[in-house]
Amino acid sequence: AFNSMPSGHAAEMFAMLVMVGLLVPKIKIYTWTLAIIIGASRVMYGAHWPTDVLLGAFIGMVVADLVKAFLVKKVIR
């Protein structure tokens, strides 16, 4: 009943879409916009509080940055 923190949808979408934006910078504005729309839809639908979505988005962005750092480290070696 009380397991909405953080938003898994927001975390997954931000991780995926931010990573795509990092890999293809030309479409970054579209991937970020889509991630924000998905996060906002979770709040508008009533499935999450804004803080749930913000924490999920933060987690997703951190995961995307960690994956990018890992991939860059592997490619450079």
C-alpha positions, -999 to +999 in steps of 0.1 A: +000+000+000+028+024+008+055+014-017+056+043-041+090+058-032+108+060-055+090+058-088+103+028-107+088+040-139+106+073-136+139+056-127+137+032-156+127+058-182+152+084-170+180+058-170+171+046-205+163+079-221+192+098-206+216+071-217+202+073-253+206+111-251+242+106-240+249+082-268+231+103-295+234+140-284+214+152-314+182+138-300+189+146-263+162+173-262+136+147-273+148+120-249+148+144-219+114+158-229+099+123-231+114+113-198+099+144-181+065+138-197+065+102-184+075+114-149+048+140-150+022+115-162+029+094-131+020+123-109-011+134-130-023+098-130-022+098-092+002+069-090+030+089-073+038+120-054+061+145-071+089+136-047+086+099-057+091+109-093+120+133-085+139+106-066+132+081-094+145+105-120+176+112-099+183+075-095+178+070-133+202+098-141+229+085-117+225+050-132+229+064-168+260+083-157+275+052-141+268+031-171+284+057-194+315+059-171+318+021-171+315+019-209+340+047-215+364+030-191+360-003-209+365+012-244+396+032-234+413+002-220 
